[in-house]
Amino acid sequence: GTRSAVLNTEARTVEADVLSRRCVMMRLVDFSYEQYQKALRQSAGAVVIILPRSISSVPQDVVRQFMEIEPEMLAMETIVPVYFAVEDEELLSIYEQTRAASASQGSASAAEGILFFFFLVLLHTATANGFQMVTSGAQSKAINDWLIPSVEGRLTGLGGEDLPTVVIVAHYDSFGVAPWLSHGADSNGSGISVLLELARLFSRLYTYRRTHAGYNLLFFASGGGKFNYQGTKRWLEDNLDHTDSSLLQDNVAFVLCLDTLGRGNSLHLHVSKPPKEGTLQHAFLKELEMVVASQFPEVKFSMVHKKINLAEDMLAWEHERFAIRRLPAFTISHLESHRDSLRNSIMDRRARIDTKALTRNTRIIAEALTRVIYNLTEKGAPADLQIFTDQMQIQQEQLESVMDWLSSQPRAAQLIDKDSTFLNTLEYCMGRYLKDVKQHHVKADKRDPEFVFYDQLKQVMNAYRVKPAIFDLLLAVCIAAYLGVAYVAVQHFGLLYKMIQRLSLKTKQQ
């Protein structure tokens, strides 16, 4: 949130010459970083960026340009509050009237020296309607303690007590320049959708003894993912350092992190350390390659190796949290780089999700994971064997409904608490398929990375129709002129009256 959210200033658009102490309104379709910087340089009172109702209606080059600018807006420290508002007819009407008034002001300065034209422009400016933008409420305050909720559940394998565990992880929170508009469809609503579908599929396999595998499956929907995977960090600390009984204590086969899987024709397995031959991680990598090559040749698959850079403030992917604790882990995503702007943007909406690609990616992961857990390749199963068919097929309708639910609400970390409806619904969904489902609440470590949250993330802004300041000036001039004329008239009337009296007196004397 902004440190300075209270506002009471006159509205202008960037066409105006003077923006100091004005509320500058911009539409997304006309937005540019140069105009934004102009408003900040002139010490604007506030900036309001007007977003269209449907992001899909905006040209892709405009969306891409804003997504590239968004990290700069987030990184720049400014005392000018920046608001985002979704357009409607009234707001667009206010914007058009404000733009007309702002353009007239710009024309006035260009018309200096042409007295008559200047007078006309001045008159038009004075009689135009302006708007005073006012917000109510208290000034923003820092939030001292921020709670990170996460949800975990499990499927227990069949066999002895010391079974290997496969951990499946996805962070649920979203991120963007405006928390209340951060719906995070691809990042990381798609990851949570795949996690829930995998939970559904394997819960059915684990229901019957003949398909009950000898692996524990641990599912974890983590919070604080956009803030250096804080929920995962504290969950690991609690399970590895502060308890004697945990599925993470011993014999973790590998950790599979799901991130941005909702579009594209590529899949990348991001690793901090290439898996060694003979390990289950290496077997999973080979199964992914085989499933893609034999069943989905249109998909480009690759392994991306990136060492953990502890010198950076933020980790690249969630699997790095596990790798730091020496647990074998990797992240699967359609993005080749963790720096892709899609991961942290309010432009990441439902319309950008390709449901067919999401269903296909879910199937690739499910097929490869099943082949590893049941050791199907060594048992002679052909590479093109389709496991999830008929009654066990991936349910595209369910993936669509889950994506609709996830992307219909903002999931910024600042907005999710232990009493959140979203969190309780997520716990219910996981509870339909998993055992021992519970929420995990921890306090954020604000030093990793260093950050401060503020309240007042949502404000009501009122637009009052007013005349511009020049109207008051012109009115004052008119009143002064009227009084001047009246004064002169009275003076002249007095002199005339005296003259008449003198003439009348002379006439009587004669």
N, C-alpha and C positions, 0 to 999 in steps of 0.2 A: 504494500500500500504506500501511497505517497505520504510524506511527512506533513504536507500542507494541502489540505483538501477543502477547506472552507473558501467559498468564492462569492464575490459580489461585484461583478464588473460588466462593462458593456460588451456586446458581441461584435466581432469583426471577422472578416475572412482575410486570407493572405494577400488579396488584391489591395488592401488598404496600405497606405504608406507608413502610418504610425500604428504599431501593435503594442506598445508599452502599456502595461496595466489593462489590457483588453483580453477578453476570452476569444481566442482564435479558433474558428470552426473550419474543419477540413473534411472533405469526403474521401473515402478510401480510393475511389476511382481517379481522383485528382491528386492523391497524396504523393509527396516526394520528400526525400530526406533534406534537400536544400530548403524547402519551405518550412519544414519542421525546425531546422536549425535557425532559420530567420526569426521564427517566433521566439525561440529561446534566447537568441542574441539580443533581441529587443526587449527582453524581460517582460514577456506576455504574462498576464494574470493567470491564464490557464490555456490549455489546448484541448479541444474536443474533436476527436476523430470519429466520423460517422461511418458506420459499417452497414452494408446492405443486408437485407433480411436473409438472402440466400447467397452464400459465398460462391456457389456453383455458377451464379450469374455473372460473376466478375471475370474479366479476361485473365487467362492464366499468366500472362506476363506481368500483370498488375499484382496478382497474388504472389508470384515468385519474387518480385521486387520488394514487396512488403516483408516477406519472410526473411529476405537477406538483410533488411534494415532492422528487423525486430531485435536481434542480439545487440546491436549498437544502442538501441533505445533502452534496453535492459541494463547495459553496462554503464551508461552515462548517468552520472549523478547530477540531479537538478532539483531546485526548490519549486519549479513550476509544476503544478499538478496536471497530469495528463488523464483525460477521461475518454472512455469509449462508449458510444451509444449506438443502438441499432435503429436504423432509419424507419420512419413512418411518414404519413402524409403531412402531419403537423410539423414535424421536425424538418422535413425537406422544404416546407413553405417558409419556415423561419430562416433556414439557410439561404434560400433564394433571395428573400428580402434583404438579409444581411449582406449578401454578396453585391446586390444592386447598390446598396448604400455605400459599401466599401469601395466599389468601382467608381462611384461618383466623387468620392473623396480623392481618389487617385487622379481623376480627370481634372479636379479643381486645381491641383498643383501644376498640372501640365498646361493649364489654360491661363496662367498668370501673364499679365500684359494685355490680355484681350478683355477689357473691362465688361463689355456687355455679356459675353459668353460666361465670364466668371460669375457675373451676377445671376445668370440663369442657373448655372450649376449650383451656386450657393443656395439659391431659392429651392432647387430640387432637393438638395441635401437637407435643408432645414425642415422641409415638409415631409420627408421620408420617415417611415417608421423604423425605429431601432428596437433592440431587445436588451434588457438587463438580465444577465444570467446569475442566478442566486442559488446557492446550496445552503441547507440548514444542517444543524448537528454540531457535535463537538469536534475539536481538532483531533487528528489521528494520534494514537498513543502506541508505544511499543508493547508487544506481547512478551511477557517475561518467560512463561513456561508453555512450551508447545508440545503436545502429546502426539505420538505417532502410533496409530493403530494398524495392525496387520492381522491377517486371518490364515490359519493353518489347519490342515486336515490330513488324514493318512489312509492308506490301504495296506493292511498287514499281509505279508507274503505267507505262503504255505511251506512249512518245514521247521527247521530248528530255530533256536532263539537268535543266533548270530547270523541273520540273513543280510546280504548286501542291500543297501538302500539307494534308490534313484530319487533324487530331489528335483522337482519341477517348480520353477519360480517365475513369477511375472509381477512387476510393480503396477499398481492400479492408478496411481496419481498422474495428473497431467500438468502441463506447464505452459506459460505464455506470458505476454506482456501485461495482460489483464486477467487476473485470477478468475473472475466471474464469467469470463468468456472462453476459458480454457477447457474445451471438451475432450481433447486428446483422443480422437477416434483411432488413428493408427498407432500413436504412441501415448498410452499403451493399452487402449481399449482392445485392440486386436490380440495382444498378448494374453490378456485376461480371458477373452473369448476362447482362444485355443486351449488355455489351461482348463477351463470349465468343460470343454468338449472332451479333452483327454481324460478328465476325471470321470465323466459319464461313461466313456467307452471302457476304461479299465475297471470301473466298478462292476460292469456287467461281466467282464472276463473273470474277475475275482469272486463272483457270486457262485460259480460252479467249480467243483473240486478238480475236474479234469482240465480246466483252463486256468486254475489258480496257480500263478507263477511263484517261483521261489525268490522273489524280490519284494522288499518293502518299497512302497511308493509314498513319498512325502510331498504334499502340495503346499505351496506357500505364496499367498498374494500379499506382497510387501507394500508398505507405505513409505513415504519419504524418498521414493526412488529418484525424483528430480532434484533432491538435495543430497547428492552423493550417496544415495542408497542407505539412508540412515536407518530405516526399519530393518533392513537386512543386516547391517552392521551390529545393531543392538541385539537382534535375534540370535546371531552367531555367538555373541558374547554370553548371552544367557544360557545357550545350549552347550557351549564348549567350556566356559570358564566357571559357571555358577551352578552347575547341576551334575549329578552323578549318573543320571539315567536320561539318555537322549539318543534318537536315531542318528544324530550327527556326530556322536562321540566316536563311534568305530565303524569301519567297513562301509564307507560311503563309496558307491561305485562311480557315480559322477553326478554333477549338478547341471541341469539343462535350464537355461534362462531364456524366456520367450520375450521378444521385443520387436515391435513394428513388423507385422506379418500380413498386413491387409492389402497389399497391392504389388504390382510389378511382376516380372518374369525372371527373377533371380532370387537365390537364397545364398546366404553367406554364414558360415560357422566361424564365429570370432573366438579366438583362443589366445591366452597369454603365454602358453607353452604348448608346442605341438605334442599331441599324444603319442606315446611310445607304442610300438607294435606289441601285441600280446595283451594289452590292457583293454578293458571294456570301453573306455573312451575312444580308442582307436577303432574298435569294432563298430561303435555307433557311427563314427565318421564314414567308415567303409559302407555301412548299410545305407546311410543317407545318399552317398554317391551312387550306389547300385539302384536304389529305388528311383532316384531322379532319372538316371540314364535309361532304365528299362521301361518305366511307366510314364515319365513326364519329360521327354526329350526336349521340349520347348523351354524348359527351365534351365537357367545357367546357375550351376552350383560351384562354390569354391570355399576353401578355408582361408581365413584372413588371420595372419599371425601378428599380434601387436603386444609388445612387452608392456608391463605396468610401469607407468611413469609416476613415481611417488612424489616427484617434485611439483607436479601439477596439483591445483587445488581440488579438481574434480576428477573422479575416475571415469573412464570412457564407457564401460559396460558393467552391468550388474554382476557378471561372473567374476569380475576382478575382486569383489569383496570376498568371495569364497577362495579364490586363488591366493589371496594374501594370507588366509588361514590354512594354506596348504591342502585345500580340498580340490580335487579335479573338477573343473567346471568350464563351460563355454556358453556363448549366447548365439542363438540363431535369429537372423533378421534378414529382411530383403534389402536393407541398407548396407552399403559397402563401407561406409565411414560413420563413426560416431558423431562427427561434426555436422552431419546433415541438419539443415535448419528445420526440417519437418518435425524433429523430435521435441522442439521447444517453441511451438507457434500456436497462436489462436486461430490460424488458418487450417489447422488439422481437424477438419469436420467430417461428418458422416458421409457427405457426398464424395469424398476422396477415397473411400473404401471400395475396393473391387471385391464383392462378396464371393465371386467364383475363384479369384486368386486366394482369398482367405480360406475357402473350403479346400482348395488344392493343397495349400501349404500345411493345413491341419492334417490332411491325409498323409502327406509325405512324412511328417514328423511321427504320426501315429504308426505308420507302417514300419518305419525304421526302428522306432522304439520297441515295437512288438517283436520284430525279428531278433533284436538283441536280447530282450528279456527271456524269450522262449528259445533262443539259440537255433533259429530256424535254418540259417544258412548251413551250419555244420550238420544239421539233420537232413540236408539234401533238398530243402525247399527251393523251387526255381526262383530266379530273380524277379520275374514278372508276376509272381503270385500275388493276387489282390486279397488281402486279409479282410478288410472292412467293406463287405458287400452285403446286399440283401438287408436283413434286419439289423446288422451291425454296421451299416454304412454311416459315413459322416453326415449329419443332419444339417444341410445348408440352411433350412428354415430356422432352426434353433440358433445357429451362428448369427443369422440376420437379426433375430429378435434380441439376442444378447447385445449385439452391436448397437441396435436402436436404443436399448435401455442405457447402455454405457455412454453413448455419445449425446444423449438427450439432456445431460446434466454436467455442470462443471465439476471437475474432480481435482482442482488445485489442492495441494497439501494443506494450505491455510484454511480450507473450507471443510476438511474432513476431521471429525472428532469421534469419540467413542459412542456418542449417541446419534451419529449420522444415519439417516434412513438408508443411504447408499451402502454403508458398511454392514448394517444389519441385513439388508437384502443379499449382499454378497455372501455373508455367513450362511444365510438360509440356502442359497443356491449350492454352495459347497457341501452343506449338510445333507443335501438330497443324495449325494453320491459317496461321500467320504465318512470315515469314522473319526471320533475324537476331535471334531471341529471346534475350534475356539479362537477367540480374539487374543491378540498379543499387544499389550500397550507399554510403550516406553517413552521416556522423555528424550528429546533431541539433544545431541551433542552439538552445541552452537559453534564450537571451534572447528568443526570438520564438515563442511567449510564454515567460515565465519559469516553469519547472516543474522538479520533482525527482521522479524515480521511485525507489521503494523495492522491495527484494526481499521475500520472505516473503508472496507474494500468496495463498498457499494453505496452510492449516494443518490439522492433525488435532487435533480437540478430543475429549478423553475425558470421559465423564460417570461419576463414581464415586458409587455409592449410599452415602449417609452419613446419620447422624442429625443433626438440626439442633442448633445450639449450645445451644438451650434444653434439649435432652435431657441434655447434659452438666451443665447447671446443676441440672436436676431430679434427676439421678442423684447429684450431689454433695450436694444437700439430703437425699435419702433416706439416703445413707451417713452423713451427719452426724447425722441423726435416729436412725439405727440405733445409731451409736456412742454417742450421748447416752443412748438407752434402755439400752444395755448398761452404760454407766458407772453410771447411776442404779441399775440392777438389781444390779450388783456392790456398789455402796455399801450398798444396802439389804440385800443378802445378807450383807455383812460385819457390819452392825449386828445383824441377826437371829442370826447365828452367835454373836456376843459375848453377846447376851441369853440364848441357849440355854445357853452355857457357864456364865454366871452362875447361871442357874436350876439347872443340874446341880450346881454347886458348893454352893449353898445346901442342896439336897436331901441331899447327902452329909454336910454338916455337921450337919444335923438328925438 
